[in-house]
Amino acid sequence: MAYRMGIDVGGTNTDAVIVDENLKLVAEVKTPTTLDVSSGIYTALRSVLEEAAIPPKEIKYAMLGTTHATNAIVERKRLCRVAVIRLGKPATQSIEPTTGWPEDLKEAIGGNYYLVSGGHEFDGREISPFNEDEIREIAKELKGKVESIAIISVFSPITAEHEQRAGEILKSEMGEIPITYSHEIGSIGLLERENATILNAALINIAQNTAQGFVNALNKEGVTEAKVYICQNDGTLMAVDYAVHYPILTIACGPTNSIRGASFLSRVENGIVLDVGGTTSDVGVITQSFPRESSLAVEIGGVRTNFRMPDLVSIGLGGGTIIRKDGQEIKVGPDSVGYRLTEEALVFGGKTVTTTDIAVRLGLADIGDKEKVNNIPLEFAQCAQEKIMSMVEEAIDKMKVSKDPLPLILVGGGGIIINGTLSGVSEVLRPENFGVANALGAAIAQVSGEVDKIYSLTDMTRDQALDDARKLAKENAVRAGANPDTVTIVQQEDVPLAYLPGNATRIRVKAAGSLKK
């Protein structure tokens, strides 16, 4: 029997599941997320193996959805010292790289940047010729001083020639140093693409340490036969070596794992997902079983970026959210007791009123000691519950693109705090095993590859451009760890760009396939 293990790290809990080759749940555990994240992963890994009682060598696939990258940016810790090389002089000198960044984040990555000749116009013409000597001088200056390099060229999604040549020279002069190319990370929009590229370069070390730590933990527990994958933020997986090159793709993978898990558990391909954790709730949308992607620029740690992110609304509402009275008004959150719920909530002998206590007081849940919440006035509990439902309805309303009601799938361990009907949804589905939908989403995921490129239709037909994009997307999926025989196109869009010459069109294609045997 070939088993799969899925682990997902949340703000409050780390969940782990094991499923068999028919994707049937064999074991599940939920353990508190630890301050250093890693020890919580090891505990969950060990616990789920004990629960499953199967030989560790029978686990053939192990998947990790982690908050390591997000935490590193938010906390400004463990980031690489990055050199930023922007190819676009003299056209791009008015705004320096990292303009508008929080000062502490700039300091954390070192603040080295260079503006050099090169880059292209939107029609593929050079802004200025590429200067190899400039790059060689920079390489000599940087050798031994930085851990990672970000290369950004103007309009590189149209032609990446200058970025790639700069990378070749830097590697020949400096040896094997991690290099992030902007055409592989973001789309049109120089500054946002540059920001995402720099963040990716800053996360290389944390990605290497996380991946190696996970592999070591698996080996320590005897899981030596498993292929290891890291979760991406589009609800799919990538192989470890791919994840080490593109760690920024792991940001927000937790909610997307929940969305994929919710779709799998409920068999719903189009609907709304409400994932209630211990600290926050995320509302997302399933489109053809995959998370809907945001069409807006997204801020990460105070930095505006334009790379792929899921379309989510997050609210400060979870199983550990604190309820208090402020004068005559009842306030719900946004602060939470988080992973200390089992110590601080009234039902567990603590002294803080949480949403979980309200759920137990109203008979919506049966956990802890319900006698300990009898002192909460019924009217207070009912008013708090009305506020909770109102917050959820407002978040759902923000995510809908039409007035038509859609099914709502309720997942996450904090889902016990939601009851009754919600306006704007056709039905509320609470599938079996809803509490570990995130880890299940990781365990059942496919591997994907994506391309987002601008084509000029002067030298080729639209069909030829689409064929090329599909081919590249499939190649990227295989590079990320997919079985070539199973890769299919799951999303495709083609947007003509009227403001660019040469009959330009932007083509985005996503391919996905099963895990390699």
VENJO-V848493 format. One line per field, one symbol per residue. ss: DSSP state (@ for helix, = for strand, . for the rest). phi: phi as a letter, one per 20 degrees, with the letter a starting at -180 (. if undefined). psi: psi as a letter, one per 20 degrees, with the letter a starting at -180 (. if undefined). A space follows every 50 residues. Layout:
BEGIN
ss->???
phi->???
psi->???
END
This chain:
BEGIN
ss->..=======...=======.....========.....@@@@@@@@@@@@@ @@...@@@=======..@@@@@@@@......========........... ..@@@@@@@..======..=.....=.....@@@@@@@@@@@.....=== ===.......@@@@@@@@@@@@@@...====@@@.....@@@@@@@@@@@ @@.@@@@@@@@@@@@@@@@@......=====.....===@@@@@@.@@@@ ..@@@@@@@@@@@@@@....======....=======..==.=....=== ..===....=..===.....======..========.@@@@@@@=@@@.. .=.=@@@@@@@........@@@@....@@@@@@@@@@@@@@@@@@@@@@. .....======.@@@@@.......=====....@@@@@@@@@@...==== ======.....@@@@@@@@@@@@@@@@@@..=.@@@.=========.... ...==========.=..
phi->.deddcccedfdcddccccefemefdbbcccffegemfffffffffffff fflcfgfeeeccccdcegfgffffelcmeffddddderfefdefcfgmfn ffgffgffdomebcdcfpncffdnfffbffdffgffffgffegndcdbcd dccflffebegfgfffffffffednfdfcddffedddgogffffgfffff ffegffffffffffffffffeneddefdcdfeedncdbfgffffecfffe fmffgffffffffffemeecrddddeeedccddcceclmdffefedfdec lndeccefbfecddcfbbfdfedbddmeeeddmffbflfegfddfgfdne cdecfffffffemebccmdfffdfffggfffffffffgffffffffffef dbfffdfdddcnfeffedbmecfncfadddffmffcgfffgffefedccc ccbddeefdbefffffffffffffffffgfoefgfdfcedbbbcdfdfed fmlebedcccdbbffff
psi->poqqpppporhgqoqqqpqaijkpphqqqoqpprhjgghhggggggghgg ghlqphiioippppoqjgggggggikqkqqopppopojpjhkihpqqjpi qphhhghhihkpqporqarqrijiqpgqqpohhghhggghhipihriqpp ppqpkhigpjghghgggggghhhianppppphiigabqngghggghgggg hhjgghggggghgggggghhjjmijpppqqprjjjarqrghghhhlhhii pkhghhghgghggghikphoaqpooobhgrppprppoliqppqpjqqppo kjpprkrpqqoqppqmpahjppprpnciqppobiqqicijgihhqgijja jpprhghggghjjiqmqboihijhippggggggghggghggghggghhiq iripqqqppprqhjiiipraqpqiqhqopnrqkhhkhghghghjqrprqq poqpqpjgirrghhggggggggggghgghijqohiiprphqpqoopnhiq rklqqpppppqqrrqp.
END
